[in-house]
Amino acid sequence: MTFPAIDWIAVLPLLLVACLGVVCLGVGLFVDDDEVLGWGALVGLGVTFITTAVLIGQHGSAFNGTLVLDGYALFFDLLILAVGCVVVLMSMSYVEETGIGAGEYYALLLFALSGMIVMASATDLILIFLGLEVMSISVYILAGAWRTQMRSNEAAMKYFLLGAFATGFLLYGIALIYGATGATRIDVIADKLGGVIDRHLLLAGVAMLLVAFGFKVAAVPFHMWTPDVYEGAPTSVTALMAVAVKSAGFAAFTRVFLRGFGGLHADWSMLLWVLAVATMTVGNVLALAQHNIKRMLAYSSIAHAGYILVALTAGGPTGGAAALFYLLAYAGMNLGAFGVVLALGRRGEPHEEIDDYAGLGFRSPLLGAAMAIFMLSLTGIPPLAGFAGKIYVFTAAVREGYYALAVIGVINSVISAGYYVRVLVVMFMTPGAVDVVRASRRPYLFTSIVFSAVVTVLIGVFPAPWLELARLSFLSQP
């Protein structure tokens, strides 16, 4: 029997993360020290990040070209690994305080990251499905990892049931596209679009994929699960879902629609236009009524998915680069916001109501300043990362003639100030009595918050090199 040759360089990031997950699971059977397991996961991810960064500029493929190593895959691999490192830092104290099994927790986290890497590197719809399932199953379990909390169990069940339903749409869409084109490879599908006999079959498949990806990125009307799951899941897992899962979903979404279905842009762009408007508007309007900070950030993440959909609606290299840049900017400010939510909580007292943040700016100037940076960036205030991200997204829409879409996006940004600024008002203008655990007792968590704040400021002050990186990464797709 002759085995096919494998380009090990192309699968190296995936191989390292998957093996690290297996090691964490095995070591967790014999080591009871949660901090040791956390450090092992963190060091392993750090080594993988450095190894992946060394691969920049290289190209390769494996499994008959269905998994590639290109600039696009490397961009998302590095983003996913960086988010993984920050989430591990955020989790090290949290896992110990909540009693979540560290061995299983870190192993599932790493398996979820490996699924995300597959989604970012896959150029075949079947492989995208496999990566999505590896990621999803791991996150389903992580959402219910806090087994003694009823809301955690509820979150896992809701996410699982609705996720399984969305998976059915994805599989059926892949089947219809294969029936219309005879292929599942994204580049082959793109080449065959002009010769499709049954165009209605093809468009039905595209619509099914849009539903499936819409669920993963929490686009309206496929967002129903988001606030309940974000609120009920352990906060560190919520941060992972809000940033890494969304990034992986958009990685596959962008590659499939802008590369594979680019020739059908005129057919799906109007539908995406409507989804973008609905997602931005529903997310921002419903966030205004929230009193729980995690539910507010859940609706905020829905709104930000709408901004990224604006870039995808614009399409082309400009829209693709804007989407990648926005995901990069969004990662830092959203991770940091959830880090502050973690910092305010303690064993048995999550302090997740917005009123619990009263006086935080004076009781803990570090957390207050950091949260102010994240809230202002999410609003889109210069010179922070969120402002640069929105500028590039709306500019891409204007360049492609979507003037109304850009105007609606700007109006939604103004609406969002209502709930972001409310948090600042509560922190700095309202007296409060909730004590904050000292930074010395949670050094890893506070390190992740400071790191996120620095990244948010740097990307906003120096956006040009990051945008160029996003543009080159998008153009590197085969």
N, C-alpha and C positions, 0 to 999 in steps of 0.2 A: 504494500500500500504506500502510495506517495502522498505526502501531506503538502498542501500548498505553502509556498514561501510567505512568511509574514514579515512585514516591515516593523520591527520592534520599536523603532524610534517613533513611528506614528501612534502606537498604542501605549507608549511609555507613561504619560500622565495618568491614563486610565488604569494601567497595570499597577502603578505605585499606590494609588488611592485605594483600589480594591484590595490589594494585598495588605495594606495598612489596616483596613477594616477587619479583615480576617484575623490579623495579629491582635488587634484590640479585643476582639471577641474572645479569643483564646486566652489572652493574658488576664482578662477580666474574671475568668473562672478561678484564678489562683491569687490574684492581688485584690485586696480590699480597700486600698488607699485610692480614693477618688482623684486626689491631686496628681498622683503618679500617672494614672491613666490619662488624665487631661493633658499633662505635660507630654506624654508619649504621642497622643494624637496631634498636639500642637507642633511638636518638633518634626513629626512625620510629614505634616502638611507643609511646614516651612521648607523642608528639604525638597518636597515635590514641587513647591512653588519656584524655588531657585532652579531646579532641574528643568522645569517647563520654560522658565524665562531664558535659559541658555539655548533653547531650541528655536528662539525667534529668528526668522529668516530661512528656516529649513522647511522643506515640503516633503510630504510622503503620503502614502495611502496603504490601507490594509483591507483584507476581506473583499477582494475584487473591487476595490475602489469605493466601497460603501462607507468607509470611515477614513477621513482624511486629516492630515496635519497641515493646515494652512494658517495664514494670518488671522482669519476669522475665528477658527477653532481655538487658536492660541489666545486671542483676546478674551474669549469667554472662559477658557480654562483658567487663565490667570485671575480673572474676576471672581470666578466661582471658588478657587482655592483661597484667595484673599478673604472673601466673605466667610469661608469655612474657618480660617484661622481666627477671625474676629469673633465668630459665634462660639468657638471653643473657649476663647478667653472669657467671654460673657458667661459661659456655662460652668466654669470650674467651681465657683462658689455656690452657684445656684443648684447644681446637681447635688452637692453635699447637703445643702439646707433643706431641699425638698425630699431627699431620700430616694430619688430616682436611681435605678441601677446604672452605675457609671459605665460598666463594661458594655452592656447592651446599648446604652445611649450613644456612646461615642462610635461604636461599630455601626449602628444604624445611620448616624450622621454621615459617616464616611461612605457607606453604601449609597446613601442619597446623593452625595457629591459625585460618586462614580457614575450614577445614572445621568446626572446633569452634564457631565463631561461627554458622555455618549451622545446626548441630545445636541450638544454644541458641535460635535465633530462629525455627526452622521450626515451622509448625503443620499441616504436611501430611506424611504418612508417606513419600511419594516424595522430598520435599525432605530429610527427615531421612536417608534412605538416601544421597542424593547427598552431603550433608555428611559423613556417616560414611565414605564411600568416599574422599573427598578427604583427610580426616584420616588414615585408615588407610593408604592407599597411601604417603603422605608418611612416616608413622612406620615403616612396613615398611622403607623405604629408609634412614631415619635409624638404625634398629637395626643395620643392617649397614654403617654409614658408615665404621667403622674396618676397612677392607678387609684390612689386613695381619694382623688378629687372627682366628683360626679361630672363636673363640667368638662373635664379633660376627656373622660370616657365619651361624653356626648359629642364633643368636637370630633373625636376620631371616627365615631360612627357616621356622623353627618358627612364628613369629608370622604369617607370610604364609599358610602352609598352613591353620593352625587358624582364622585370620581369614576366609579365603575360605569355609571350611566354615560359620562362623557367619553370614556374609553370605547364604548360601543359605537359612538359617532365616529371616532377616529378610525376604527377598524373598517366600518362600513364605507367611510369616505375613501380609504386606501383601496378597498375592493372596487369601488366604482371608478376610481382613477385608473387602476390597473386594467379594468374592462375597457376603458375608453382609449388608453394609450398603449397597453401591453407592456408597461414598465412601472417600476417603483423607484428607480434611480432618479434623483431630482434633475440632473443634467440631461438625461435621456428624455424625461418628460418634457423639459423645456424645448428640446429639439423637435419633438413630435407634435407640439401643440397645433401647428399649422395644418397638419394632415389628419386631424381627428375627424372621424366620420360622424359619430354621435356626439355632438357638442353638448346636448342637454345632459347626457350621462356624465360628461366631464365636469360641467358646472355644478351638478348635484354633488359630485364628489368633493369639489372645492368648497361648497357650502358646508358639507359635513365636517371637513377639516377645520373650517372657520369656527364651528361650534366647539369642537374639541380644544383647539388652542385658546378660544375665548374663555373656556372654563379655567384653564391652567393659569392664564394671566389675569383672571378675575375681571373680565369685561362684561358690561351690562348687555343683555339680561342674564348672563351666566354667572352672576356674582353672588347669588343668594347665600352661598355657603360661607362667604368670606368673613363677615362680622362675627358670626357665632363661633366659627373655628378659630379665628384669631384671638377672640376673648377667652375661649376655653382651653386652648393648648398652652403648655408651659411657655413662658414668655420668650425664652431663648429659641424655642422651636418656632414661635410666631415670627421672630426676627429672620430665621432661616427661610420660612415660607414667603415672607414679604419681600425678601431681596433675592436669595439664591434661586428659589423655585420660579419666581417671576422672571428672572434673568434667563434661566434655562428655557422656559417656555417661549420667551421672545427670541431666543437664539434660534430655536427650531422654526418658529413662526416666520421670522424675517428671512431665513434661508429658503424656506419652502415657497413663500409667497413672492418675494422680490426676485429670487433666482429661478425657482422652478416655474412659477405661474406669472412671471413678469410679462409674458406675451398676452396674458388675459387681464392686464391691469385695468383696461377700460370696463371689463365686466364686473370685477369685484371691488373696484375703488369706491364706487358709490355706496355699496353696502358697508364698507369699512368706514366711510365718511359718517354714515348714520350711527354706527357703533361707537366711533370716537366721540361724537357729540353726546350721545346718550351716556356713555361711560364717564366722561368729564362732568357732565351736569348732575347726574344722579349721585355720583360719589361725593361731589362737593356740597350739594344741597342737603343730603342726608347726614353728612358729617357735622353740619351746623347744629343738629338736634341731639348730638351724643353727649353724654355726661361721663362715660367710661373712656379713659384715654386709649385703651387698646381697640375699642370699637371705633373711636374717632380715627385712629391711625389705619384701621382696616378700610374705612371708607376713603381715607386719604390715598391709600395705595390703589384703590379702584380708580380714583380720579387721575392719578399719575399714569396708570395704564392707558387711560384715555389720551393723555398727552403723547405717549409713545405711539399710539394708534394714529395720531395726526401725522407723525413722521412716516409711518408705513403707508398711509393713504397717499401722501405726496409721492412716495416711491422713488426709484432711481438711486444713484450714488449719494445724492444730497440727503434724501430722506433716510436711507440706510445708515449713513454716517451719523446723522442727527439722533437716530434711535439708539445706536450703540453708545454715543456720548451721553445721552440722557440716562441710560441704564447705569453707566459708570458714576455719574453724579448722584443719581438716586440712591445707589448702594451706600455711600458714606453717610448721607444725612438720615436715611431711614434706620440703618443699623444703630447709629448713635442715639436716635430717639428711643428706640426700644431698650438700649442700654441704660438710659436714664430711668425708664419705667422699672427695669430690674433693680436699679440702685435704690429706688425709693421703697421697694418692698422689703419684707423680712418674713421670717418663718411664721406662717399663719396669718399674716397681715399684708396682703398684696398692695394695698393703697393704690388702686387703679382708677379711682374716681378723680376727675379733674380738680375737684375742690380739695383733694388731698395735697395738691401742689401749692397750696396757699403759703406764701412766704418763703418758698424754696430758694428764691434768689438771695435771700439774706441768711437763711440757716445753712445753706451750702452754696457759697458763691461759685464754686467750680461746676457743680451740676446745673445751677441756674444759668451761668454763662453758656455752658455747652448746649443746654436745651434751647436757649434763645437762638444760638447759631443754627440749630437744626430746624426750629420752627420758621425762622426767617428765610432759610434756604428753601424749605418746602414751599413757602409762599411765593418765592421767586424774587427776593430782594437782593439787589447788587451789594457788594461784589461776591456773592456766594455762589456755590455750584449750581443750585436750582435756577438762579437767574440765567446763567450761561446756557444751561440745558434748554430752558424754555425759549430763549432767543433763537437758538439753532433749530429747534423743532418748528417754531412758527415761521422762521425764515424759509425753511424748506417748503412749507405749505404755500407761502406767498410766491416763491419762485415757480412753483408748478401751477399757479393760478387758483389755488384754493383760498381765496381771500376771506370768504365768509367763515371758513373753518378756523382760520387764524384769529379772526375777530372773536369768535365764540370761545376759543381757547384763552384769549386775553381776559375776556369777561369772567370766565371760570376761575382764572388766577386771582382776580379781584375778589370773587365770592369766597375763595379759600382763605383769604386773609381773616375772614370773620371768625373761623374756629382756631386758626393758628395763633392769631394775636390774642384771642381769649385766654389761651394758656399762659402767655406772657403777662397779661394783666393779672391773672390769678397769682402767678409766681412773684411778681414784683410790687403789686399794689393791694394785695389782700393779706391780712395777718393769718397765720396758721400755726399749728402746734405739732404737726407730724415730725418726729425725729428722723434724722437720716443717719444710717450706719456710716461710721468713719471710713475714709478711703483706705486707711491702713489695714482694715479688716477685710477689704475686698480689693486688693491691689490689681488683680487681673481684670476685673470688671471696669474699674476706673481707667486702667490703661487702654482698654478697648474704646471707652467713651472719648478720651483725649485724642486717640489716634483717629477716630471717625471725625472729630471736630477739625483736626488739622487737615485731613484730606478734603473735607467740605470747603474749607477756606482756600486751600491751595488750588483746587480745580477751578474755583470761582475766580481767583485772582490771575491764574495763568491757564486759561482754557485752551489756547491755541495748540500747544503740543498734544494735548489729549484729544482734541478734535481731529488733528492730523493722524494720530494713531488710529482713531476710530475709522477715518476715511480709508486709510491704507488697508486696515483689517477687512473692511467690507469689500474692497476692490480685489482682495487676494483670493476670493472664492473661485474655484475652477469652473 
